[in-house]
Amino acid sequence: MSSHTHGLALDWIKGLNIVLANGTLVHSSATENSDLFWGMLGAGSNFGVVTSFELNTFAPPANLTWFVANLPLKKETAAAALEALEDYSLNTMPAELNMRIMGTQRMTQLEGIYYGD
């Protein structure tokens, strides 16, 4: 759960080993078989089967704060509360904060991590 801070896992792929429809195993990256690489990242699985991924990594944070917050939403106030949360996430939320909202018929929760104290 670090996409707000670091982007999606897709953003960290630096290479792929792919088996093509004719059974050939090829390596692709930004500089090797680059058309295939960009196609696999954005167009789906129509080009082959990935057998391994090469990923860039980032250093783990020195401090990490995990949280879960129950949201006491009611039918009458849920839309306004979710709009306020959307506005916060788009305009105010610090890059170090990563969270998701989960909801069922009985409860709504924010779950996330903060890169820091």
Phi and psi restraints in degrees (range 20) as a CNS / XPLOR table:
assign (resid 1 and name C) (resid 2 and name N)
       (resid 2 and name CA) (resid 2 and name C) 1.0 -141.9 20.0 2
assign (resid 2 and name N) (resid 2 and name CA)
       (resid 2 and name C) (resid 3 and name N) 1.0 19.1 20.0 2
assign (resid 2 and name C) (resid 3 and name N)
       (resid 3 and name CA) (resid 3 and name C) 1.0 -67.2 20.0 2
assign (resid 3 and name N) (resid 3 and name CA)
       (resid 3 and name C) (resid 4 and name N) 1.0 -31.8 20.0 2
assign (resid 3 and name C) (resid 4 and name N)
       (resid 4 and name CA) (resid 4 and name C) 1.0 -70.2 20.0 2
assign (resid 4 and name N) (resid 4 and name CA)
       (resid 4 and name C) (resid 5 and name N) 1.0 -35.1 20.0 2
assign (resid 4 and name C) (resid 5 and name N)
       (resid 5 and name CA) (resid 5 and name C) 1.0 -80.9 20.0 2
assign (resid 5 and name N) (resid 5 and name CA)
       (resid 5 and name C) (resid 6 and name N) 1.0 -44.0 20.0 2
assign (resid 5 and name C) (resid 6 and name N)
       (resid 6 and name CA) (resid 6 and name C) 1.0 -118.8 20.0 2
assign (resid 6 and name N) (resid 6 and name CA)
       (resid 6 and name C) (resid 7 and name N) 1.0 -2.5 20.0 2
assign (resid 6 and name C) (resid 7 and name N)
       (resid 7 and name CA) (resid 7 and name C) 1.0 90.6 20.0 2
assign (resid 7 and name N) (resid 7 and name CA)
       (resid 7 and name C) (resid 8 and name N) 1.0 -179.2 20.0 2
assign (resid 7 and name C) (resid 8 and name N)
       (resid 8 and name CA) (resid 8 and name C) 1.0 -78.0 20.0 2
assign (resid 8 and name N) (resid 8 and name CA)
       (resid 8 and name C) (resid 9 and name N) 1.0 159.4 20.0 2
assign (resid 8 and name C) (resid 9 and name N)
       (resid 9 and name CA) (resid 9 and name C) 1.0 -56.3 20.0 2
assign (resid 9 and name N) (resid 9 and name CA)
       (resid 9 and name C) (resid 10 and name N) 1.0 -35.3 20.0 2
assign (resid 9 and name C) (resid 10 and name N)
       (resid 10 and name CA) (resid 10 and name C) 1.0 -55.8 20.0 2
assign (resid 10 and name N) (resid 10 and name CA)
       (resid 10 and name C) (resid 11 and name N) 1.0 -34.4 20.0 2
assign (resid 10 and name C) (resid 11 and name N)
       (resid 11 and name CA) (resid 11 and name C) 1.0 -69.0 20.0 2
assign (resid 11 and name N) (resid 11 and name CA)
       (resid 11 and name C) (resid 12 and name N) 1.0 -14.7 20.0 2
assign (resid 11 and name C) (resid 12 and name N)
       (resid 12 and name CA) (resid 12 and name C) 1.0 -104.2 20.0 2
assign (resid 12 and name N) (resid 12 and name CA)
       (resid 12 and name C) (resid 13 and name N) 1.0 0.6 20.0 2
assign (resid 12 and name C) (resid 13 and name N)
       (resid 13 and name CA) (resid 13 and name C) 1.0 -73.5 20.0 2
assign (resid 13 and name N) (resid 13 and name CA)
       (resid 13 and name C) (resid 14 and name N) 1.0 127.7 20.0 2
assign (resid 13 and name C) (resid 14 and name N)
       (resid 14 and name CA) (resid 14 and name C) 1.0 -112.8 20.0 2
assign (resid 14 and name N) (resid 14 and name CA)
       (resid 14 and name C) (resid 15 and name N) 1.0 -14.9 20.0 2
assign (resid 14 and name C) (resid 15 and name N)
       (resid 15 and name CA) (resid 15 and name C) 1.0 -164.7 20.0 2
assign (resid 15 and name N) (resid 15 and name CA)
       (resid 15 and name C) (resid 16 and name N) 1.0 156.5 20.0 2
assign (resid 15 and name C) (resid 16 and name N)
       (resid 16 and name CA) (resid 16 and name C) 1.0 -138.8 20.0 2
assign (resid 16 and name N) (resid 16 and name CA)
       (resid 16 and name C) (resid 17 and name N) 1.0 141.0 20.0 2
assign (resid 16 and name C) (resid 17 and name N)
       (resid 17 and name CA) (resid 17 and name C) 1.0 -101.7 20.0 2
assign (resid 17 and name N) (resid 17 and name CA)
       (resid 17 and name C) (resid 18 and name N) 1.0 127.3 20.0 2
assign (resid 17 and name C) (resid 18 and name N)
       (resid 18 and name CA) (resid 18 and name C) 1.0 -131.1 20.0 2
assign (resid 18 and name N) (resid 18 and name CA)
       (resid 18 and name C) (resid 19 and name N) 1.0 134.6 20.0 2
assign (resid 18 and name C) (resid 19 and name N)
       (resid 19 and name CA) (resid 19 and name C) 1.0 -94.3 20.0 2
assign (resid 19 and name N) (resid 19 and name CA)
       (resid 19 and name C) (resid 20 and name N) 1.0 120.9 20.0 2
assign (resid 19 and name C) (resid 20 and name N)
       (resid 20 and name CA) (resid 20 and name C) 1.0 -82.2 20.0 2
assign (resid 20 and name N) (resid 20 and name CA)
       (resid 20 and name C) (resid 21 and name N) 1.0 170.7 20.0 2
assign (resid 20 and name C) (resid 21 and name N)
       (resid 21 and name CA) (resid 21 and name C) 1.0 -59.9 20.0 2
assign (resid 21 and name N) (resid 21 and name CA)
       (resid 21 and name C) (resid 22 and name N) 1.0 -28.2 20.0 2
assign (resid 21 and name C) (resid 22 and name N)
       (resid 22 and name CA) (resid 22 and name C) 1.0 -87.0 20.0 2
assign (resid 22 and name N) (resid 22 and name CA)
       (resid 22 and name C) (resid 23 and name N) 1.0 5.6 20.0 2
assign (resid 22 and name C) (resid 23 and name N)
       (resid 23 and name CA) (resid 23 and name C) 1.0 90.8 20.0 2
assign (resid 23 and name N) (resid 23 and name CA)
       (resid 23 and name C) (resid 24 and name N) 1.0 -1.5 20.0 2
assign (resid 23 and name C) (resid 24 and name N)
       (resid 24 and name CA) (resid 24 and name C) 1.0 -75.1 20.0 2
assign (resid 24 and name N) (resid 24 and name CA)
       (resid 24 and name C) (resid 25 and name N) 1.0 135.9 20.0 2
assign (resid 24 and name C) (resid 25 and name N)
       (resid 25 and name CA) (resid 25 and name C) 1.0 -97.1 20.0 2
assign (resid 25 and name N) (resid 25 and name CA)
       (resid 25 and name C) (resid 26 and name N) 1.0 122.3 20.0 2
assign (resid 25 and name C) (resid 26 and name N)
       (resid 26 and name CA) (resid 26 and name C) 1.0 -127.3 20.0 2
assign (resid 26 and name N) (resid 26 and name CA)
       (resid 26 and name C) (resid 27 and name N) 1.0 154.7 20.0 2
assign (resid 26 and name C) (resid 27 and name N)
       (resid 27 and name CA) (resid 27 and name C) 1.0 -103.5 20.0 2
assign (resid 27 and name N) (resid 27 and name CA)
       (resid 27 and name C) (resid 28 and name N) 1.0 139.6 20.0 2
assign (resid 27 and name C) (resid 28 and name N)
       (resid 28 and name CA) (resid 28 and name C) 1.0 -134.7 20.0 2
assign (resid 28 and name N) (resid 28 and name CA)
       (resid 28 and name C) (resid 29 and name N) 1.0 146.4 20.0 2
assign (resid 28 and name C) (resid 29 and name N)
       (resid 29 and name CA) (resid 29 and name C) 1.0 -156.7 20.0 2
assign (resid 29 and name N) (resid 29 and name CA)
       (resid 29 and name C) (resid 30 and name N) 1.0 -172.5 20.0 2
assign (resid 29 and name C) (resid 30 and name N)
       (resid 30 and name CA) (resid 30 and name C) 1.0 -64.1 20.0 2
assign (resid 30 and name N) (resid 30 and name CA)
       (resid 30 and name C) (resid 31 and name N) 1.0 -22.9 20.0 2
assign (resid 30 and name C) (resid 31 and name N)
       (resid 31 and name CA) (resid 31 and name C) 1.0 -114.2 20.0 2
assign (resid 31 and name N) (resid 31 and name CA)
       (resid 31 and name C) (resid 32 and name N) 1.0 -10.7 20.0 2
assign (resid 31 and name C) (resid 32 and name N)
       (resid 32 and name CA) (resid 32 and name C) 1.0 -127.4 20.0 2
assign (resid 32 and name N) (resid 32 and name CA)
       (resid 32 and name C) (resid 33 and name N) 1.0 121.1 20.0 2
assign (resid 32 and name C) (resid 33 and name N)
       (resid 33 and name CA) (resid 33 and name C) 1.0 50.4 20.0 2
assign (resid 33 and name N) (resid 33 and name CA)
       (resid 33 and name C) (resid 34 and name N) 1.0 49.4 20.0 2
assign (resid 33 and name C) (resid 34 and name N)
       (resid 34 and name CA) (resid 34 and name C) 1.0 -64.0 20.0 2
assign (resid 34 and name N) (resid 34 and name CA)
       (resid 34 and name C) (resid 35 and name N) 1.0 -33.4 20.0 2
assign (resid 34 and name C) (resid 35 and name N)
       (resid 35 and name CA) (resid 35 and name C) 1.0 -62.3 20.0 2
assign (resid 35 and name N) (resid 35 and name CA)
       (resid 35 and name C) (resid 36 and name N) 1.0 -42.3 20.0 2
assign (resid 35 and name C) (resid 36 and name N)
       (resid 36 and name CA) (resid 36 and name C) 1.0 -65.1 20.0 2
assign (resid 36 and name N) (resid 36 and name CA)
       (resid 36 and name C) (resid 37 and name N) 1.0 -42.5 20.0 2
assign (resid 36 and name C) (resid 37 and name N)
       (resid 37 and name CA) (resid 37 and name C) 1.0 -57.6 20.0 2
assign (resid 37 and name N) (resid 37 and name CA)
       (resid 37 and name C) (resid 38 and name N) 1.0 -52.6 20.0 2
assign (resid 37 and name C) (resid 38 and name N)
       (resid 38 and name CA) (resid 38 and name C) 1.0 -67.5 20.0 2
assign (resid 38 and name N) (resid 38 and name CA)
       (resid 38 and name C) (resid 39 and name N) 1.0 -33.7 20.0 2
assign (resid 38 and name C) (resid 39 and name N)
       (resid 39 and name CA) (resid 39 and name C) 1.0 -64.3 20.0 2
assign (resid 39 and name N) (resid 39 and name CA)
       (resid 39 and name C) (resid 40 and name N) 1.0 -43.1 20.0 2
assign (resid 39 and name C) (resid 40 and name N)
       (resid 40 and name CA) (resid 40 and name C) 1.0 -66.2 20.0 2
assign (resid 40 and name N) (resid 40 and name CA)
       (resid 40 and name C) (resid 41 and name N) 1.0 -33.1 20.0 2
assign (resid 40 and name C) (resid 41 and name N)
       (resid 41 and name CA) (resid 41 and name C) 1.0 -74.3 20.0 2
assign (resid 41 and name N) (resid 41 and name CA)
       (resid 41 and name C) (resid 42 and name N) 1.0 -30.4 20.0 2
assign (resid 41 and name C) (resid 42 and name N)
       (resid 42 and name CA) (resid 42 and name C) 1.0 -119.6 20.0 2
assign (resid 42 and name N) (resid 42 and name CA)
       (resid 42 and name C) (resid 43 and name N) 1.0 -16.6 20.0 2
assign (resid 42 and name C) (resid 43 and name N)
       (resid 43 and name CA) (resid 43 and name C) 1.0 -110.2 20.0 2
assign (resid 43 and name N) (resid 43 and name CA)
       (resid 43 and name C) (resid 44 and name N) 1.0 -2.3 20.0 2
assign (resid 43 and name C) (resid 44 and name N)
       (resid 44 and name CA) (resid 44 and name C) 1.0 100.7 20.0 2
assign (resid 44 and name N) (resid 44 and name CA)
       (resid 44 and name C) (resid 45 and name N) 1.0 -157.9 20.0 2
assign (resid 44 and name C) (resid 45 and name N)
       (resid 45 and name CA) (resid 45 and name C) 1.0 -100.6 20.0 2
assign (resid 45 and name N) (resid 45 and name CA)
       (resid 45 and name C) (resid 46 and name N) 1.0 21.4 20.0 2
assign (resid 45 and name C) (resid 46 and name N)
       (resid 46 and name CA) (resid 46 and name C) 1.0 -78.6 20.0 2
assign (resid 46 and name N) (resid 46 and name CA)
       (resid 46 and name C) (resid 47 and name N) 1.0 -5.2 20.0 2
assign (resid 46 and name C) (resid 47 and name N)
       (resid 47 and name CA) (resid 47 and name C) 1.0 -103.3 20.0 2
assign (resid 47 and name N) (resid 47 and name CA)
       (resid 47 and name C) (resid 48 and name N) 1.0 -17.7 20.0 2
assign (resid 47 and name C) (resid 48 and name N)
       (resid 48 and name CA) (resid 48 and name C) 1.0 162.9 20.0 2
assign (resid 48 and name N) (resid 48 and name CA)
       (resid 48 and name C) (resid 49 and name N) 1.0 -175.0 20.0 2
assign (resid 48 and name C) (resid 49 and name N)
       (resid 49 and name CA) (resid 49 and name C) 1.0 -112.6 20.0 2
assign (resid 49 and name N) (resid 49 and name CA)
       (resid 49 and name C) (resid 50 and name N) 1.0 124.1 20.0 2
assign (resid 49 and name C) (resid 50 and name N)
       (resid 50 and name CA) (resid 50 and name C) 1.0 -76.5 20.0 2
assign (resid 50 and name N) (resid 50 and name CA)
       (resid 50 and name C) (resid 51 and name N) 1.0 126.0 20.0 2
assign (resid 50 and name C) (resid 51 and name N)
       (resid 51 and name CA) (resid 51 and name C) 1.0 -100.2 20.0 2
assign (resid 51 and name N) (resid 51 and name CA)
       (resid 51 and name C) (resid 52 and name N) 1.0 -22.1 20.0 2
assign (resid 51 and name C) (resid 52 and name N)
       (resid 52 and name CA) (resid 52 and name C) 1.0 -159.6 20.0 2
assign (resid 52 and name N) (resid 52 and name CA)
       (resid 52 and name C) (resid 53 and name N) 1.0 152.5 20.0 2
assign (resid 52 and name C) (resid 53 and name N)
       (resid 53 and name CA) (resid 53 and name C) 1.0 -115.1 20.0 2
assign (resid 53 and name N) (resid 53 and name CA)
       (resid 53 and name C) (resid 54 and name N) 1.0 143.2 20.0 2
assign (resid 53 and name C) (resid 54 and name N)
       (resid 54 and name CA) (resid 54 and name C) 1.0 -111.5 20.0 2
assign (resid 54 and name N) (resid 54 and name CA)
       (resid 54 and name C) (resid 55 and name N) 1.0 124.8 20.0 2
assign (resid 54 and name C) (resid 55 and name N)
       (resid 55 and name CA) (resid 55 and name C) 1.0 -121.4 20.0 2
assign (resid 55 and name N) (resid 55 and name CA)
       (resid 55 and name C) (resid 56 and name N) 1.0 141.8 20.0 2
assign (resid 55 and name C) (resid 56 and name N)
       (resid 56 and name CA) (resid 56 and name C) 1.0 -75.7 20.0 2
assign (resid 56 and name N) (resid 56 and name CA)
       (resid 56 and name C) (resid 57 and name N) 1.0 160.0 20.0 2
assign (resid 56 and name C) (resid 57 and name N)
       (resid 57 and name CA) (resid 57 and name C) 1.0 -131.4 20.0 2
assign (resid 57 and name N) (resid 57 and name CA)
       (resid 57 and name C) (resid 58 and name N) 1.0 170.0 20.0 2
assign (resid 57 and name C) (resid 58 and name N)
       (resid 58 and name CA) (resid 58 and name C) 1.0 -131.4 20.0 2
assign (resid 58 and name N) (resid 58 and name CA)
       (resid 58 and name C) (resid 59 and name N) 1.0 155.1 20.0 2
assign (resid 58 and name C) (resid 59 and name N)
       (resid 59 and name CA) (resid 59 and name C) 1.0 -67.5 20.0 2
assign (resid 59 and name N) (resid 59 and name CA)
       (resid 59 and name C) (resid 60 and name N) 1.0 142.6 20.0 2
assign (resid 59 and name C) (resid 60 and name N)
       (resid 60 and name CA) (resid 60 and name C) 1.0 -68.4 20.0 2
assign (resid 60 and name N) (resid 60 and name CA)
       (resid 60 and name C) (resid 61 and name N) 1.0 151.4 20.0 2
assign (resid 60 and name C) (resid 61 and name N)
       (resid 61 and name CA) (resid 61 and name C) 1.0 -69.9 20.0 2
assign (resid 61 and name N) (resid 61 and name CA)
       (resid 61 and name C) (resid 62 and name N) 1.0 151.0 20.0 2
assign (resid 61 and name C) (resid 62 and name N)
       (resid 62 and name CA) (resid 62 and name C) 1.0 -66.0 20.0 2
assign (resid 62 and name N) (resid 62 and name CA)
       (resid 62 and name C) (resid 63 and name N) 1.0 -38.8 20.0 2
assign (resid 62 and name C) (resid 63 and name N)
       (resid 63 and name CA) (resid 63 and name C) 1.0 -130.8 20.0 2
assign (resid 63 and name N) (resid 63 and name CA)
       (resid 63 and name C) (resid 64 and name N) 1.0 141.3 20.0 2
assign (resid 63 and name C) (resid 64 and name N)
       (resid 64 and name CA) (resid 64 and name C) 1.0 -139.1 20.0 2
assign (resid 64 and name N) (resid 64 and name CA)
       (resid 64 and name C) (resid 65 and name N) 1.0 129.2 20.0 2
assign (resid 64 and name C) (resid 65 and name N)
       (resid 65 and name CA) (resid 65 and name C) 1.0 -115.0 20.0 2
assign (resid 65 and name N) (resid 65 and name CA)
       (resid 65 and name C) (resid 66 and name N) 1.0 117.5 20.0 2
assign (resid 65 and name C) (resid 66 and name N)
       (resid 66 and name CA) (resid 66 and name C) 1.0 -94.8 20.0 2
assign (resid 66 and name N) (resid 66 and name CA)
       (resid 66 and name C) (resid 67 and name N) 1.0 140.6 20.0 2
assign (resid 66 and name C) (resid 67 and name N)
       (resid 67 and name CA) (resid 67 and name C) 1.0 -145.8 20.0 2
assign (resid 67 and name N) (resid 67 and name CA)
       (resid 67 and name C) (resid 68 and name N) 1.0 154.8 20.0 2
assign (resid 67 and name C) (resid 68 and name N)
       (resid 68 and name CA) (resid 68 and name C) 1.0 -136.7 20.0 2
assign (resid 68 and name N) (resid 68 and name CA)
       (resid 68 and name C) (resid 69 and name N) 1.0 128.9 20.0 2
assign (resid 68 and name C) (resid 69 and name N)
       (resid 69 and name CA) (resid 69 and name C) 1.0 -127.7 20.0 2
assign (resid 69 and name N) (resid 69 and name CA)
       (resid 69 and name C) (resid 70 and name N) 1.0 125.7 20.0 2
assign (resid 69 and name C) (resid 70 and name N)
       (resid 70 and name CA) (resid 70 and name C) 1.0 -79.5 20.0 2
assign (resid 70 and name N) (resid 70 and name CA)
       (resid 70 and name C) (resid 71 and name N) 1.0 133.1 20.0 2
assign (resid 70 and name C) (resid 71 and name N)
       (resid 71 and name CA) (resid 71 and name C) 1.0 -106.7 20.0 2
assign (resid 71 and name N) (resid 71 and name CA)
       (resid 71 and name C) (resid 72 and name N) 1.0 116.2 20.0 2
assign (resid 71 and name C) (resid 72 and name N)
       (resid 72 and name CA) (resid 72 and name C) 1.0 -81.0 20.0 2
assign (resid 72 and name N) (resid 72 and name CA)
       (resid 72 and name C) (resid 73 and name N) 1.0 65.2 20.0 2
assign (resid 72 and name C) (resid 73 and name N)
       (resid 73 and name CA) (resid 73 and name C) 1.0 -76.3 20.0 2
assign (resid 73 and name N) (resid 73 and name CA)
       (resid 73 and name C) (resid 74 and name N) 1.0 142.3 20.0 2
assign (resid 73 and name C) (resid 74 and name N)
       (resid 74 and name CA) (resid 74 and name C) 1.0 -120.6 20.0 2
assign (resid 74 and name N) (resid 74 and name CA)
       (resid 74 and name C) (resid 75 and name N) 1.0 157.2 20.0 2
assign (resid 74 and name C) (resid 75 and name N)
       (resid 75 and name CA) (resid 75 and name C) 1.0 -51.9 20.0 2
assign (resid 75 and name N) (resid 75 and name CA)
       (resid 75 and name C) (resid 76 and name N) 1.0 -39.9 20.0 2
assign (resid 75 and name C) (resid 76 and name N)
       (resid 76 and name CA) (resid 76 and name C) 1.0 -72.8 20.0 2
assign (resid 76 and name N) (resid 76 and name CA)
       (resid 76 and name C) (resid 77 and name N) 1.0 -25.1 20.0 2
assign (resid 76 and name C) (resid 77 and name N)
       (resid 77 and name CA) (resid 77 and name C) 1.0 -115.1 20.0 2
assign (resid 77 and name N) (resid 77 and name CA)
       (resid 77 and name C) (resid 78 and name N) 1.0 -4.9 20.0 2
assign (resid 77 and name C) (resid 78 and name N)
       (resid 78 and name CA) (resid 78 and name C) 1.0 -61.5 20.0 2
assign (resid 78 and name N) (resid 78 and name CA)
       (resid 78 and name C) (resid 79 and name N) 1.0 -45.3 20.0 2
assign (resid 78 and name C) (resid 79 and name N)
       (resid 79 and name CA) (resid 79 and name C) 1.0 -61.6 20.0 2
assign (resid 79 and name N) (resid 79 and name CA)
       (resid 79 and name C) (resid 80 and name N) 1.0 -45.9 20.0 2
assign (resid 79 and name C) (resid 80 and name N)
       (resid 80 and name CA) (resid 80 and name C) 1.0 -65.0 20.0 2
assign (resid 80 and name N) (resid 80 and name CA)
       (resid 80 and name C) (resid 81 and name N) 1.0 -39.0 20.0 2
assign (resid 80 and name C) (resid 81 and name N)
       (resid 81 and name CA) (resid 81 and name C) 1.0 -65.9 20.0 2
assign (resid 81 and name N) (resid 81 and name CA)
       (resid 81 and name C) (resid 82 and name N) 1.0 -43.0 20.0 2
assign (resid 81 and name C) (resid 82 and name N)
       (resid 82 and name CA) (resid 82 and name C) 1.0 -68.7 20.0 2
assign (resid 82 and name N) (resid 82 and name CA)
       (resid 82 and name C) (resid 83 and name N) 1.0 -34.7 20.0 2
assign (resid 82 and name C) (resid 83 and name N)
       (resid 83 and name CA) (resid 83 and name C) 1.0 -65.7 20.0 2
assign (resid 83 and name N) (resid 83 and name CA)
       (resid 83 and name C) (resid 84 and name N) 1.0 -39.4 20.0 2
assign (resid 83 and name C) (resid 84 and name N)
       (resid 84 and name CA) (resid 84 and name C) 1.0 -65.3 20.0 2
assign (resid 84 and name N) (resid 84 and name CA)
       (resid 84 and name C) (resid 85 and name N) 1.0 -40.3 20.0 2
assign (resid 84 and name C) (resid 85 and name N)
       (resid 85 and name CA) (resid 85 and name C) 1.0 -64.8 20.0 2
assign (resid 85 and name N) (resid 85 and name CA)
       (resid 85 and name C) (resid 86 and name N) 1.0 -41.6 20.0 2
assign (resid 85 and name C) (resid 86 and name N)
       (resid 86 and name CA) (resid 86 and name C) 1.0 -61.9 20.0 2
assign (resid 86 and name N) (resid 86 and name CA)
       (resid 86 and name C) (resid 87 and name N) 1.0 -45.0 20.0 2
assign (resid 86 and name C) (resid 87 and name N)
       (resid 87 and name CA) (resid 87 and name C) 1.0 -60.5 20.0 2
assign (resid 87 and name N) (resid 87 and name CA)
       (resid 87 and name C) (resid 88 and name N) 1.0 -43.4 20.0 2
assign (resid 87 and name C) (resid 88 and name N)
       (resid 88 and name CA) (resid 88 and name C) 1.0 -60.4 20.0 2
assign (resid 88 and name N) (resid 88 and name CA)
       (resid 88 and name C) (resid 89 and name N) 1.0 -46.4 20.0 2
assign (resid 88 and name C) (resid 89 and name N)
       (resid 89 and name CA) (resid 89 and name C) 1.0 -67.4 20.0 2
assign (resid 89 and name N) (resid 89 and name CA)
       (resid 89 and name C) (resid 90 and name N) 1.0 -31.2 20.0 2
assign (resid 89 and name C) (resid 90 and name N)
       (resid 90 and name CA) (resid 90 and name C) 1.0 -83.0 20.0 2
assign (resid 90 and name N) (resid 90 and name CA)
       (resid 90 and name C) (resid 91 and name N) 1.0 -31.1 20.0 2
assign (resid 90 and name C) (resid 91 and name N)
       (resid 91 and name CA) (resid 91 and name C) 1.0 -118.7 20.0 2
assign (resid 91 and name N) (resid 91 and name CA)
       (resid 91 and name C) (resid 92 and name N) 1.0 -22.8 20.0 2
assign (resid 91 and name C) (resid 92 and name N)
       (resid 92 and name CA) (resid 92 and name C) 1.0 -125.3 20.0 2
assign (resid 92 and name N) (resid 92 and name CA)
       (resid 92 and name C) (resid 93 and name N) 1.0 -30.3 20.0 2
assign (resid 92 and name C) (resid 93 and name N)
       (resid 93 and name CA) (resid 93 and name C) 1.0 -57.5 20.0 2
assign (resid 93 and name N) (resid 93 and name CA)
       (resid 93 and name C) (resid 94 and name N) 1.0 127.8 20.0 2
assign (resid 93 and name C) (resid 94 and name N)
       (resid 94 and name CA) (resid 94 and name C) 1.0 -68.2 20.0 2
assign (resid 94 and name N) (resid 94 and name CA)
       (resid 94 and name C) (resid 95 and name N) 1.0 151.1 20.0 2
assign (resid 94 and name C) (resid 95 and name N)
       (resid 95 and name CA) (resid 95 and name C) 1.0 -60.4 20.0 2
assign (resid 95 and name N) (resid 95 and name CA)
       (resid 95 and name C) (resid 96 and name N) 1.0 -25.3 20.0 2
assign (resid 95 and name C) (resid 96 and name N)
       (resid 96 and name CA) (resid 96 and name C) 1.0 -76.3 20.0 2
assign (resid 96 and name N) (resid 96 and name CA)
       (resid 96 and name C) (resid 97 and name N) 1.0 -10.8 20.0 2
assign (resid 96 and name C) (resid 97 and name N)
       (resid 97 and name CA) (resid 97 and name C) 1.0 -96.5 20.0 2
assign (resid 97 and name N) (resid 97 and name CA)
       (resid 97 and name C) (resid 98 and name N) 1.0 128.1 20.0 2
assign (resid 97 and name C) (resid 98 and name N)
       (resid 98 and name CA) (resid 98 and name C) 1.0 -128.4 20.0 2
assign (resid 98 and name N) (resid 98 and name CA)
       (resid 98 and name C) (resid 99 and name N) 1.0 125.9 20.0 2
assign (resid 98 and name C) (resid 99 and name N)
       (resid 99 and name CA) (resid 99 and name C) 1.0 -152.6 20.0 2
assign (resid 99 and name N) (resid 99 and name CA)
       (resid 99 and name C) (resid 100 and name N) 1.0 164.8 20.0 2
assign (resid 99 and name C) (resid 100 and name N)
       (resid 100 and name CA) (resid 100 and name C) 1.0 -139.7 20.0 2
assign (resid 100 and name N) (resid 100 and name CA)
       (resid 100 and name C) (resid 101 and name N) 1.0 157.3 20.0 2
assign (resid 100 and name C) (resid 101 and name N)
       (resid 101 and name CA) (resid 101 and name C) 1.0 -109.5 20.0 2
assign (resid 101 and name N) (resid 101 and name CA)
       (resid 101 and name C) (resid 102 and name N) 1.0 137.6 20.0 2
assign (resid 101 and name C) (resid 102 and name N)
       (resid 102 and name CA) (resid 102 and name C) 1.0 -126.6 20.0 2
assign (resid 102 and name N) (resid 102 and name CA)
       (resid 102 and name C) (resid 103 and name N) 1.0 137.4 20.0 2
assign (resid 102 and name C) (resid 103 and name N)
       (resid 103 and name CA) (resid 103 and name C) 1.0 -141.7 20.0 2
assign (resid 103 and name N) (resid 103 and name CA)
       (resid 103 and name C) (resid 104 and name N) 1.0 145.1 20.0 2
assign (resid 103 and name C) (resid 104 and name N)
       (resid 104 and name CA) (resid 104 and name C) 1.0 -130.7 20.0 2
assign (resid 104 and name N) (resid 104 and name CA)
       (resid 104 and name C) (resid 105 and name N) 1.0 -176.3 20.0 2
assign (resid 104 and name C) (resid 105 and name N)
       (resid 105 and name CA) (resid 105 and name C) 1.0 -66.8 20.0 2
assign (resid 105 and name N) (resid 105 and name CA)
       (resid 105 and name C) (resid 106 and name N) 1.0 -23.2 20.0 2
assign (resid 105 and name C) (resid 106 and name N)
       (resid 106 and name CA) (resid 106 and name C) 1.0 -102.4 20.0 2
assign (resid 106 and name N) (resid 106 and name CA)
       (resid 106 and name C) (resid 107 and name N) 1.0 -22.8 20.0 2
assign (resid 106 and name C) (resid 107 and name N)
       (resid 107 and name CA) (resid 107 and name C) 1.0 -154.4 20.0 2
assign (resid 107 and name N) (resid 107 and name CA)
       (resid 107 and name C) (resid 108 and name N) 1.0 157.7 20.0 2
assign (resid 107 and name C) (resid 108 and name N)
       (resid 108 and name CA) (resid 108 and name C) 1.0 -132.9 20.0 2
assign (resid 108 and name N) (resid 108 and name CA)
       (resid 108 and name C) (resid 109 and name N) 1.0 132.9 20.0 2
assign (resid 108 and name C) (resid 109 and name N)
       (resid 109 and name CA) (resid 109 and name C) 1.0 -133.5 20.0 2
assign (resid 109 and name N) (resid 109 and name CA)
       (resid 109 and name C) (resid 110 and name N) 1.0 148.3 20.0 2
assign (resid 109 and name C) (resid 110 and name N)
       (resid 110 and name CA) (resid 110 and name C) 1.0 -102.5 20.0 2
assign (resid 110 and name N) (resid 110 and name CA)
       (resid 110 and name C) (resid 111 and name N) 1.0 131.8 20.0 2
assign (resid 110 and name C) (resid 111 and name N)
       (resid 111 and name CA) (resid 111 and name C) 1.0 -129.0 20.0 2
assign (resid 111 and name N) (resid 111 and name CA)
       (resid 111 and name C) (resid 112 and name N) 1.0 139.2 20.0 2
assign (resid 111 and name C) (resid 112 and name N)
       (resid 112 and name CA) (resid 112 and name C) 1.0 -174.9 20.0 2
assign (resid 112 and name N) (resid 112 and name CA)
       (resid 112 and name C) (resid 113 and name N) 1.0 -174.4 20.0 2
assign (resid 112 and name C) (resid 113 and name N)
       (resid 113 and name CA) (resid 113 and name C) 1.0 -134.5 20.0 2
assign (resid 113 and name N) (resid 113 and name CA)
       (resid 113 and name C) (resid 114 and name N) 1.0 149.7 20.0 2
assign (resid 113 and name C) (resid 114 and name N)
       (resid 114 and name CA) (resid 114 and name C) 1.0 -121.7 20.0 2
assign (resid 114 and name N) (resid 114 and name CA)
       (resid 114 and name C) (resid 115 and name N) 1.0 126.5 20.0 2
assign (resid 114 and name C) (resid 115 and name N)
       (resid 115 and name CA) (resid 115 and name C) 1.0 -79.3 20.0 2
assign (resid 115 and name N) (resid 115 and name CA)
       (resid 115 and name C) (resid 116 and name N) 1.0 84.7 20.0 2
assign (resid 115 and name C) (resid 116 and name N)
       (resid 116 and name CA) (resid 116 and name C) 1.0 148.1 20.0 2
assign (resid 116 and name N) (resid 116 and name CA)
       (resid 116 and name C) (resid 117 and name N) 1.0 -169.5 20.0 2
